[in-house]
Amino acid sequence: MPRSVNHVASRTRRKRILSLTRGYFGARRNVWTVAKNTWEKGLQYAYRDRKNKKRSFRALWIQRINAAARLEGFSYSQLMGALHKSGIEINRKVLADLAMNHPEAFKAIVAKAKNA
């Protein structure tokens, strides 16, 4: 009796992954094993970088706040300590946005933290 394999399912599975590797260079797009390995590695990078993205943005916000704070005569740590002591609850994302796009609002927050 001949061996029966589900060729339809395996072909569909291969076609699905090969369609996901469209746009890759050379054998990475059309050779099954290379394309599968590249696709799997891409998923690993995506998982890792979803975590790193949060880290990178926090570092960027801190740099922007530090630059704006130094114009006001504070360092980043002094400003954050003053904000905490004065009871101003504002996160770094919003504070960095104010420092970049609304410098007068940032100055008002710094003045309020300085007085308290």
N, C-alpha and C positions, 0 to 999 in steps of 0.2 A: 504494500500500500504506500503511495507517495506521501511524503511529509507535507503537512498542511501548515502554512504560515499565514498570518494575517497581513498580507502585503499592503492592503489598503490603509490600515492603521499606521504601520511603520512609515509608509510613504508620506502620509498626511503629517505625521510628527516631524519628519525631516523637512518637508516643505514649509511647515510653520516656522521652524528655527531658521531656515535659509531665507525666508522672507523677512525675519527680524534682523538679519545681518545685511540687508540691502544697504548699499552706500559705503560698505567697508572696502578697503583696498586689497586688490589681488585675490589670493586664495582664501582670504578671510571671509569672502562673500559667497564663494561657490563650491569650495571643497568641504565636504560634510564634517570631517573630524576637526579641521582647523576652524571652521565657522562655529561649530558647537563649543569648542574650547574658548574662542573669543567672546562668544555670547555669554557663557557662564562667567568668565572673568569680568565682563562688563557689569553683570549683576552684582558681583562682589564689590567692584569699585563704587557702584551706585549706593549700595548699603553703607559702605564705609563713609562716603562723602556726604550722605545725608546727616551723619553725626558731625563731620568736620565742618560742614556749612554753618552750624550753630556756633561752633568755636570761632570760626573766621569772622563771622558777623559781630560777635561780642568784642573781639579784639579791635575791629574797625570802629565800633561805637566808642570804645574806651579811648582810642587815639583821637577821634574827633572831639570828644568831650575834653580831653587833656589839652588839645590845642586851643580850644575856645576858653578854657579855664585859665590858661596861662596869660591870655590877653587881659583877663580880669584880675591878675595878680595872685592866682591860686594855682596849686598843682592839682592833678586829678585826685590824689588821695585826700588832700586837704578839703577839696570841694565836696567829695562824697562823704567825708566825715562831718562836715558842716551841715550838709543836707540831712544826714541821719540825725544829728543832734537837734536840728530845728524841726524835725518831724515831717519833712517834705518827702512824701512817698511818690517818687517818679522813677520809672525804669530807664535803663541806659539807652534803649532804642529811641524812646521819645525824647530824652535829653539830647542825644546826638542829633536828632532831626531838628530840634529847636536851635541847637548850636549852628547847624548848617543853613537852615532855611529861614529862621526867625531869630536873628541875633539879639534883637531888643527884648524879646521874651526871655531868652537865655540870661541876658544881663539882669532882668528883673528877678529871676529865680536866684541868681548868684547874690544879688543885693539882699534878698530876703534871708538867704542862708547866712550871709555875713553878719546881719543885724542880730540874728537869734543866737 
